[in-house]
Amino acid sequence: MIKKERKASDFITKLEALLRRMPEMEPGRDRAVSELNKRRAGYIGEQQVDYYLSFLDEKEYWMASGF
């Protein structure tokens, strides 16, 4: 049983907001897109681990997600 639900980090939210406002031809846009893709991949990986951990017996294991 997961006590604290996982949410996307503030950094991901900030990068998404930045990219919405950044022009397509901005020199640093590729770097921001790359960083956002890496962060999203990490977040999705953590969600996938949470799925498998949810099958553990809650009486025997206690999990606190989202540190």
SEMAR-242615 format. One line per 10 residues: number of its first residue (from 0); for each residue x, y, z of C-alpha. Coordinates in nm, 2 decimals, always signed. Example, Ala and Ser with C-alpha at 12.3 -4.5 7.8 and 13.67 -1.06 7.14 Angstrom:
2
0 = +1.23/-0.45/+0.78; +1.37/-0.11/+0.71
This chain:
67
0 = +0.00/+0.00/+0.00; +0.14/+0.34/-0.10; +0.08/+0.60/+0.17; +0.17/+0.91/-0.04; +0.07/+0.93/-0.41; +0.34/+1.02/-0.66; +0.30/+1.34/-0.86; +0.51/+1.50/-1.13; +0.80/+1.71/-0.99; +0.78/+2.09/-1.00
10 = +1.08/+2.09/-1.23; +0.88/+1.90/-1.49; +0.59/+2.14/-1.46; +0.83/+2.44/-1.49; +0.99/+2.29/-1.80; +0.65/+2.23/-1.96; +0.55/+2.59/-1.89; +0.89/+2.72/-2.03; +0.85/+2.52/-2.35; +0.49/+2.65/-2.41
20 = +0.63/+3.00/-2.40; +0.96/+2.95/-2.58; +0.97/+3.01/-2.96; +1.05/+2.71/-3.19; +1.37/+2.86/-3.32; +1.51/+2.95/-2.97; +1.87/+2.82/-2.94; +1.82/+2.66/-2.60; +1.49/+2.49/-2.68; +1.65/+2.16/-2.79
30 = +1.83/+2.13/-2.45; +1.51/+2.21/-2.26; +1.32/+1.94/-2.46; +1.59/+1.69/-2.40; +1.59/+1.76/-2.03; +1.21/+1.74/-2.01; +1.21/+1.40/-2.20; +1.46/+1.26/-1.95; +1.27/+1.38/-1.65; +0.94/+1.24/-1.79
40 = +1.10/+0.91/-1.86; +1.22/+0.89/-1.50; +0.88/+0.98/-1.36; +0.71/+0.72/-1.58; +0.97/+0.46/-1.46; +0.89/+0.54/-1.10; +0.52/+0.50/-1.17; +0.58/+0.16/-1.32; +0.77/+0.05/-1.01; +0.48/+0.17/-0.80
50 = +0.25/-0.06/-0.99; +0.45/-0.37/-0.91; +0.50/-0.26/-0.55; +0.13/-0.23/-0.51; +0.10/-0.61/-0.52; +0.31/-0.65/-0.20; +0.12/-0.75/+0.12; +0.05/-0.42/+0.30; +0.06/-0.60/+0.64; +0.42/-0.71/+0.57
60 = +0.55/-0.40/+0.38; +0.50/-0.03/+0.42; +0.59/+0.20/+0.14; +0.60/+0.58/+0.13; +0.62/+0.70/-0.23; +0.71/+1.04/-0.36; +1.01/+1.14/-0.16
